[in-house]
Amino acid sequence: MKEINDYKSNIENNDTLNIRAELEKYLIHWKWFILGAILALVLAFIYLRYTTPQYSASTTIMIKDNKKSGISAELAAFEDLGIIGGGSSNNPDNEIEILKSRKIISGVVNKLKLNTTYIAEGRFKNSQLYNISPINIDFKDSLNKYIEETQIFFIDILSNSKFNIYDFEGNIIKKNYSFNDELCADEIGCFIINKTSFFNNDNIGKRIIIYAHSINKTTDYYISKLSISPINKNSSVLKLSLTSPVVEKAQDILNEIVAQYNIDAIKDKNQVSQKTNDFISERLNDIGKDLASADDKVTKFKRKNKITDIQAEAQLFLQTSSLNRQKLIDVSTQLSLIKSLNSELSTNTEDLLPSNLGLQDVTIAKSIQEYNQLIIRKNRLLKSAGSKNTVVIELQDNIDNLKSSLKNSLINQQKSLQYTVNSLSKEANVFDSKISSIPTKERDFLDIARQQEIIASLYSYLLKKKEETSISLAVTVPNAKIIDKAYGSNIPVSPKKKIIFLAALLLGLIIPFIIIYIRDLLDTKVHTKRDIEEQTTIPFLGDIPHSETKEKIVVNKDSRSSTAEAFRLIRTNLDFMLSNVKQDKGKTIFVTSTTSGEGKSFMSINLASTLALSGKKVLLLGMDLRAPKVTEYLGIPNRKGITNYITNSDFTVDDLKFRVPELPNLDIIASGAIPPNPAELLMTDKVSELFKEVRIRYDYVLVDTAPVNLVTDTLLISKFADIFLYVTRANYLDKRMLTVPQTLYQDKKLPNMAIVLNDTDMNRGYGYGYGYGYGYGYGIQQEQKTPWYKRIFKA
């Protein structure tokens, strides 16, 4: 028998069988997995039914960057004028911050009136009315003056002209109020509720919910919802995305963000040209007055001296002087511009400088252009960053350094030009002296005409520059080129039905798994043969499945239930365990357990019945003198028994034995009256005489003894046993209590000891995936099937 158990133990330690056993711990509760999955799917359906879906819209734009995108073909014609090209490239990261700035988003909120939301109350869920609301609320003042928290109003439409308005708590604000009439409230100021073109008779009796938000909070909300990212690291193409319960709303918001961004960018680009245009206009006004004064002097001089034409006396000298005069004019023009710029730079703190004035010094012109670019970058960055931002501080340092350098360059250039003017003036004086022979009047006229020509040339030059600046203002293009207009699919991005149902299904399966796992983790009860073999080294004789019938005696000649077959298997195993016992006398089989309630009496009676059915003479002795269970289990009154036999010598075995109709081939001797000293009675010689007699008269003597963990009675009579069946009840005994039979086995206090596992679950089997669920199908007595709904509730 030990070899058989060792062989089984080797098989059962196989890893594959262990995995199967672990799986069966959960598969036995398949009903709970199905129920959990169904409940989770129902909850997922309810969640999807009442959750407002969110839709996503996106648009793609290209930030025009001179280094990456180049200038457009239609503007290339103006590049030679010096008003296009040479500008700095746009950093996509900076443009993303500008696109998400409060200035841009608040402009979108104001333009589309996003701070007011209209909701139609439905039977199951509410729906947002975007551009299709039957009513419209018009606030007279900005909501930022009145509300910090969102205000909610309920509008009940009573008729084509009347409505009731309630606050969030259901208190009525106005009753039977008319459309288009002004209404004032302390919370939000004055407003008017108007009907829109979508109003019809179907709206009468409906309720419209109005959410009024502050501009600031609405702006913050859409800044957080807006997603902007470049297509790739080296591209200036940006993708803008936004989610909303209404896809058309998301599309309109994205399109308006791009429009507001382009408007802002055009304003920034026009700042330099507008500043230059203002400067030129101011200079033209001043020079125009000087030119008029010079013209008046010429007119007066000719009228006074009656001069109509210049004589050709000094033509040769005048040609040479003319070349010198032209140089003087050019240098004087440059000197005037340098002085004007120096004056502008001295009086200007951080404003843009006029550019494209035609300065001959390329270095100064380039420095002015770089200075203006730094001013523009700083102003744009301040829209989304504070003055203490490291980039802003760095730009300010660059501006200060460039400004200082520009001042020094202008001063040096002014000195150089002044020196040139002085030199040319000296040369002019030389030529003047050579024409001293010319009449004084003619010479005076030449002085006046020379001054007139200088002023007229400067005036013409400024007129040309003003026209160029006007062209620059007219041809300014948006900063963002729209590649794809905003588009959103009608398929919601959240909640995703497939993912929700899949997650719900997994959750419905995982939760029962976790519950079962935790329950098994905290469960310390004995359940299967594996639990016993892991804790003890006692031979395992067999297990008794849970009986579905209410009968106490489950073994008879016609029974084919799994419980009856288990007892027959134990009967067979007993023959192996008792093979070393002498055949000339009866075999005593003692049945005990750790505590009461483990089915010791059930085991004794049914095993005795099984042995009796094999044609053997069998006697069942009730030796549990403290808590007799045999008569109680059989449902008969307590009667004289072992106690009476020990205490009264007049009683014989024949006087005490009896039979019951259910077990016609089985003799039974009850425990008798409960004595005050059962241990002392079991130590008397009468007990030894009793076992000698019954061993001679019967083939098998089954003894129902007391639990060994409670009293010493069983140990006192253990010497009369040929084998001890130690009954352990599944789902009842704590695993830690298995140390009791293991100690008894190791100390050999109970001879020829073997364990029987009682009341096992047929679905669990032996703990290795097999059990007594096969049945036979030809027996007369079958197990009573429990209805499916009762089995579910029992589970």
LINMO-V501876 format. One record per pair of residues at least 12 apart in sequence whose C-alpha atoms are under 6 Angstrom apart, sorted by the first residue. I is the first residue (numbers start at 0). GAP is how many residues later the second one is. If there is no record, write none. Layout:
I,GAP + I,GAP
//
This chain:
20,747 + 32,476 + 35,472 + 36,468 + 36,471 + 36,472 + 39,464 + 39,468 + 40,463 + 49,75 + 52,192 + 52,439 + 52,441 + 53,190 + 53,191 + 53,438 + 53,439 + 53,440 + 54,188 + 54,189 + 54,190 + 54,192 + 54,437 + 54,438 + 55,186 + 55,187 + 55,432 + 56,184 + 56,185 + 56,193 + 56,194 + 56,430 + 56,431 + 57,182 + 57,183 + 57,428 + 57,429 + 58,180 + 58,181 + 58,425 + 58,426 + 58,427 + 59,178 + 59,179 + 59,423 + 59,424 + 60,176 + 60,177 + 60,420 + 60,421 + 60,422 + 61,174 + 61,175 + 61,418 + 61,419 + 62,173 + 62,417 + 63,415 + 63,416 + 64,24 + 64,25 + 65,23 + 91,144 + 99,123 + 100,283 + 103,156 + 104,114 + 105,113 + 107,148 + 114,98 + 114,100 + 114,103 + 115,95 + 115,96 + 116,93 + 116,94 + 117,91 + 117,92 + 118,89 + 118,90 + 119,88 + 120,86 + 131,66 + 133,61 + 133,62 + 133,64 + 133,65 + 134,59 + 134,60 + 134,61 + 135,57 + 135,58 + 136,55 + 136,56 + 137,53 + 137,54 + 138,52 + 139,50 + 139,51 + 142,71 + 143,70 + 145,41 + 145,42 + 149,62 + 149,63 + 150,60 + 150,61 + 151,16 + 151,58 + 151,59 + 152,13 + 152,14 + 152,15 + 152,56 + 152,57 + 153,12 + 153,54 + 153,55 + 154,52 + 154,53 + 155,51 + 156,47 + 156,48 + 156,49 + 157,46 + 157,47 + 158,45 + 160,17 + 160,18 + 161,14 + 161,15 + 161,16 + 162,13 + 162,14 + 163,12 + 178,14 + 178,15 + 179,12 + 179,13 + 179,14 + 225,16 + 226,13 + 226,14 + 227,12 + 246,241 + 250,235 + 250,236 + 261,216 + 261,217 + 264,214 + 265,212 + 272,196 + 275,78 + 276,189 + 290,164 + 293,158 + 327,96 + 328,125 + 334,82 + 351,20 + 523,210 + 523,211 + 524,206 + 524,208 + 524,209 + 524,210 + 525,204 + 525,205 + 525,207 + 525,208 + 525,209 + 526,203 + 526,204 + 527,238 + 527,239 + 528,237 + 528,238 + 529,237 + 535,206 + 537,216 + 538,215 + 539,214 + 539,215 + 540,213 + 540,214 + 540,215 + 541,28 + 541,214 + 542,213 + 542,214 + 542,215 + 543,19 + 543,22 + 543,214 + 543,215 + 544,18 + 544,214 + 544,215 + 544,216 + 544,217 + 545,213 + 545,214 + 545,215 + 548,235 + 552,53 + 557,222 + 557,223 + 558,222 + 559,219 + 560,221 + 560,222 + 561,210 + 584,110 + 584,111 + 585,109 + 585,112 + 585,113 + 585,114 + 586,113 + 587,112 + 587,113 + 587,114 + 587,133 + 587,134 + 588,112 + 588,113 + 588,134 + 589,112 + 589,113 + 589,131 + 589,134 + 590,112 + 590,113 + 590,114 + 590,133 + 590,134 + 591,113 + 591,115 + 591,134 + 592,114 + 592,133 + 592,134 + 593,113 + 593,114 + 593,115 + 594,112 + 597,131 + 611,53 + 616,81 + 616,82 + 617,48 + 617,80 + 617,81 + 617,82 + 617,83 + 618,48 + 618,49 + 618,82 + 619,48 + 619,81 + 619,82 + 619,83 + 620,48 + 620,82 + 621,48 + 621,49 + 621,82 + 622,48 + 622,81 + 622,82 + 623,81 + 623,82 + 624,46 + 624,49 + 625,48 + 627,43 + 638,33 + 639,32 + 640,15 + 640,28 + 640,29 + 640,30 + 640,31 + 641,29 + 641,30 + 642,29 + 645,40 + 655,13 + 656,12 + 678,34 + 722,28 + 722,29 + 722,30 + 723,29 + 724,29 + 724,30 + 725,28 + 725,29 + 725,30 + 726,28 + 726,29 + 727,29 + 727,30 + 728,28 + 728,29 + 728,30 + 729,28 + 729,29 + 729,30
//
